[in-house]
Structure formats: structure tokens, C-alpha cells
Amino acid sequence: MERIRAALFDHRRALAAALTVLAVLTAVQAARPDDTGVPVVVAASDLDSGHVLTSADLAEVSIPPGATPSHLLSVEAATGRRVAGPLRAGEPITDRRVIDPRDLSGHGDDAALTMVRLDDPSIAAGLRVGDRVDVVATDLDEQAGARVVAPAASIALLPRGDDLSGDAVSVGVVTDRAAALDLAAAAVDTRLSVIVSS
């Protein structure tokens, strides 16, 4: 035991230097990004519902393979799409977090996009892309009451803020094809409005 203590004492400086080098190497290894991670496109900052994505809104991070959600979008695929609901910085961009009115694949095989004219622009001001709404038709003579023409439609397109100052605005809603035909017929002789549903 005395010999071991003596050897350690004689070589204490070399041993301390070796331990210091080992500690530095361990710290560098811990700070090095994980090469086994999967690149994922995420929101670079908090984004509002309806915001049209640009490449500046997106960032690419590396996360463990087991933590990756399905149906991730690339920067190219996400750019130009509208945010379906508010996004926090760092949230992965999937096909259900954004909406492209030209691509209705996430809404089922029978989905159709219909433009609905609203006589009251203030209604559109309270809507967000991704909202579920009931489209209601009211007879122009207002004697027959109101009826729901398209229940549980999804808001896919909203007018720009500077378009809300006119007498009427149009919003894009996604429904099934039967409801889209009912909407087209109702637009001829009724006034359309929307009610946000759960």
C-alpha cells in the first residue's frame, strides 16, 4: 500500500494532467450533436393561425428517432401553406398543422373546397384557419328563419386584413361534396353566415 501511495505521490502531476484531459474530452463529447438524430422542420418562432409560412418562419433541428411525429413536412413542402392553428416556436410542422387549400388529402376522399360569401366582414375577423363552423342560410325576406346548410365545415381560407373593410368578404370552407352542392344552391337566394362550433 505504501508503494502505491508513493507512486501516486511521485506521479501526481502527470495523473492530474491526464484526468484534466479526460474531463475535457468528456465535455466535448457531451456537447457534440447526436449524429443519430432525425432532422425535423419546426416553427422558428410563435406563429398565429392563418399565417402563410415562409422559409424564414421555419428551422431545422435534430431530435431522437423515437420522438419524431409522423407526416413531417420539409421546408419546401411547408412553405406557402397556412398555419391551421397557433404554433409555438419549436413545434414540428406536420401535414395537420398547416393547410393548403389545393391539397385536401387530410380532409378525406369526399372533401371539397367552397367559397362562402359573408355579407358581414366582422364575422370573418373573428375566424381562424382550422376553425370548425356551421354554415347557416337565412332567407332574404327573413320570414322563413335560418337553417344549417353545412355543419362542421372547416375554415381553410380567410381574407387578408385589408379585405375586411368592404361590404362583403368570402371565406373558404372544406366540406363533403354533398354539403358543397347545398352551399352552392343556398348562395343563390339566401344570406350565408357562420357559427363557430366545437
C-alpha positions as CSV (number, residue, x, y, z in Angstrom):
1,M,0.0,0.0,0.0
2,E,2.8,2.3,0.8
3,R,4.4,1.7,-2.6
4,I,1.1,2.6,-4.3
5,R,0.9,5.8,-2.3
6,A,4.4,6.7,-3.1
7,A,3.9,6.0,-6.8
8,L,0.8,8.2,-6.9
9,F,2.6,10.9,-5.0
10,D,5.6,10.8,-7.4
11,H,3.4,11.0,-10.5
12,R,0.6,13.2,-9.1
13,R,1.2,16.0,-11.7
14,A,1.1,13.6,-14.6
15,L,-2.0,11.9,-13.2
16,A,-3.8,15.3,-12.6
17,A,-3.0,16.3,-16.2
18,A,-4.4,13.1,-17.6
19,L,-7.6,13.5,-15.6
20,T,-7.9,17.0,-16.8
21,V,-7.6,15.9,-20.5
22,L,-10.2,13.1,-19.8
23,A,-12.6,15.6,-18.4
24,V,-12.2,18.0,-21.4
25,L,-12.8,15.1,-23.8
26,T,-15.9,14.0,-21.9
27,A,-17.3,17.6,-22.0
28,V,-16.6,17.9,-25.8
29,Q,-18.3,14.6,-26.5
30,A,-21.4,15.6,-24.4
31,A,-21.7,18.9,-26.3
32,R,-21.4,17.3,-29.7
33,P,-24.7,16.9,-31.5
34,D,-26.2,13.4,-31.7
35,D,-25.4,12.1,-35.1
36,T,-28.2,9.5,-34.8
37,G,-30.9,12.3,-34.6
38,V,-33.5,12.8,-37.3
39,P,-33.7,16.3,-38.9
40,V,-37.2,17.8,-38.3
41,V,-38.6,21.1,-39.6
42,V,-40.1,23.2,-36.8
43,A,-41.6,26.7,-36.3
44,A,-38.7,29.1,-35.8
45,S,-41.0,31.4,-33.7
46,D,-44.5,31.7,-32.4
47,L,-46.9,31.8,-35.3
48,D,-50.6,32.9,-35.5
49,S,-53.4,30.8,-37.0
50,G,-53.7,31.6,-40.7
51,H,-50.2,32.9,-41.2
52,V,-48.7,31.9,-44.5
53,L,-45.3,30.2,-43.9
54,T,-42.1,31.4,-45.5
55,S,-38.7,29.8,-45.2
56,A,-37.8,32.4,-42.6
57,D,-40.6,31.0,-40.3
58,L,-39.0,27.6,-40.3
59,A,-35.9,26.0,-38.7
60,E,-34.4,22.5,-38.8
61,V,-33.5,20.7,-35.6
62,S,-32.3,17.2,-34.8
63,I,-34.4,15.0,-32.5
64,P,-34.2,11.4,-31.4
65,P,-35.8,9.0,-33.9
66,G,-38.3,7.7,-31.3
67,A,-39.6,11.2,-30.7
68,T,-40.4,12.2,-34.3
69,P,-44.1,12.6,-35.2
70,S,-45.5,11.1,-38.4
71,H,-46.2,13.0,-41.6
72,L,-43.5,15.6,-41.2
73,L,-43.1,18.2,-43.9
74,S,-39.9,19.5,-45.5
75,V,-39.1,23.2,-45.7
76,E,-40.1,23.2,-49.4
77,A,-43.4,21.4,-48.7
78,A,-44.4,23.7,-45.8
79,T,-43.5,27.0,-47.5
80,G,-46.6,28.7,-48.8
81,R,-49.1,26.9,-46.6
82,R,-51.3,28.5,-43.9
83,V,-50.9,27.6,-40.3
84,A,-54.0,25.7,-39.2
85,G,-53.8,26.8,-35.6
86,P,-51.5,28.8,-33.4
87,L,-47.9,27.3,-33.4
88,R,-45.3,27.7,-30.6
89,A,-41.7,28.0,-31.5
90,G,-40.1,24.6,-31.8
91,E,-43.3,22.7,-32.8
92,P,-42.7,20.2,-35.6
93,I,-44.5,21.0,-38.9
94,T,-46.8,18.2,-40.0
95,D,-49.5,17.9,-42.6
96,R,-52.2,18.5,-40.0
97,R,-50.6,21.7,-38.6
98,V,-50.8,23.5,-41.9
99,I,-53.5,23.9,-44.6
100,D,-53.1,24.0,-48.3
101,P,-56.5,24.6,-49.9
102,R,-55.2,23.0,-53.1
103,D,-54.4,19.8,-51.2
104,L,-57.5,18.4,-49.3
105,S,-55.9,15.0,-48.7
106,G,-56.1,15.5,-44.9
107,H,-59.9,16.0,-45.1
108,G,-60.9,12.7,-46.6
109,D,-61.7,11.4,-50.1
110,D,-65.0,13.3,-50.4
111,A,-63.7,16.7,-49.4
112,A,-64.5,19.8,-51.4
113,L,-63.4,23.5,-51.0
114,T,-66.2,26.1,-51.4
115,M,-66.0,29.8,-51.2
116,V,-68.8,31.3,-49.0
117,R,-69.8,35.0,-49.3
118,L,-70.4,36.7,-46.0
119,D,-72.3,40.0,-46.0
120,D,-70.8,41.0,-42.6
121,P,-67.0,41.2,-42.8
122,S,-66.8,41.4,-39.0
123,I,-67.7,37.7,-38.9
124,A,-64.6,36.8,-40.8
125,A,-62.5,38.9,-38.5
126,G,-63.2,36.5,-35.6
127,L,-62.4,33.4,-37.5
128,R,-59.1,31.4,-37.7
129,V,-57.9,28.9,-40.2
130,G,-58.8,25.5,-38.9
131,D,-61.9,26.6,-37.1
132,R,-65.0,24.3,-37.2
133,V,-68.1,26.2,-38.2
134,D,-71.7,25.6,-39.1
135,V,-72.7,27.5,-42.3
136,V,-76.2,28.9,-41.8
137,A,-78.5,30.1,-44.5
138,T,-81.2,32.8,-43.9
139,D,-83.8,33.6,-46.5
140,L,-83.5,37.1,-47.9
141,D,-87.1,38.0,-46.8
142,E,-86.1,36.8,-43.3
143,Q,-89.5,35.2,-42.8
144,A,-88.6,31.5,-43.0
145,G,-85.9,31.7,-40.4
146,A,-82.4,30.2,-40.6
147,R,-81.2,26.7,-41.3
148,V,-77.8,24.9,-41.1
149,V,-76.6,24.2,-44.7
150,A,-73.2,22.8,-43.9
151,P,-72.5,21.6,-40.4
152,A,-68.9,21.2,-39.1
153,A,-67.2,22.8,-42.0
154,S,-63.6,23.6,-41.7
155,I,-62.2,27.1,-42.4
156,A,-59.4,26.8,-44.9
157,L,-59.1,30.3,-46.4
158,L,-59.6,33.7,-44.9
159,P,-59.4,37.2,-46.5
160,R,-56.5,39.4,-45.8
161,G,-56.9,42.1,-43.1
162,D,-57.1,44.8,-45.7
163,D,-60.0,43.0,-47.4
164,L,-62.2,43.2,-44.3
165,S,-63.2,46.9,-44.9
166,G,-65.7,46.2,-47.8
167,D,-69.4,45.3,-47.7
168,A,-68.8,41.6,-48.0
169,V,-66.0,39.0,-47.9
170,S,-65.5,35.4,-48.9
171,V,-64.1,32.6,-46.8
172,G,-63.1,29.2,-48.0
173,V,-64.6,26.2,-46.2
174,V,-64.0,22.5,-46.6
175,T,-67.0,20.2,-46.5
176,D,-68.0,17.0,-48.2
177,R,-69.3,17.2,-51.8
178,A,-73.0,17.0,-50.8
179,A,-72.7,19.9,-48.5
180,A,-70.7,21.8,-51.1
181,L,-73.6,21.4,-53.5
182,D,-76.1,22.6,-50.8
183,L,-73.9,25.6,-50.2
184,A,-73.9,26.5,-53.9
185,A,-77.7,26.2,-54.1
186,A,-78.2,28.3,-50.9
187,A,-75.9,31.0,-52.2
188,V,-78.4,31.8,-55.0
189,D,-81.3,33.1,-52.9
190,T,-80.2,33.2,-49.2
191,R,-77.8,35.1,-47.0
192,L,-75.0,32.9,-45.6
193,S,-73.3,33.2,-42.2
194,V,-71.2,31.0,-40.0
195,I,-71.3,30.0,-36.4
196,V,-68.2,28.6,-34.7
197,S,-68.8,25.1,-33.5
198,S,-66.8,22.9,-31.1
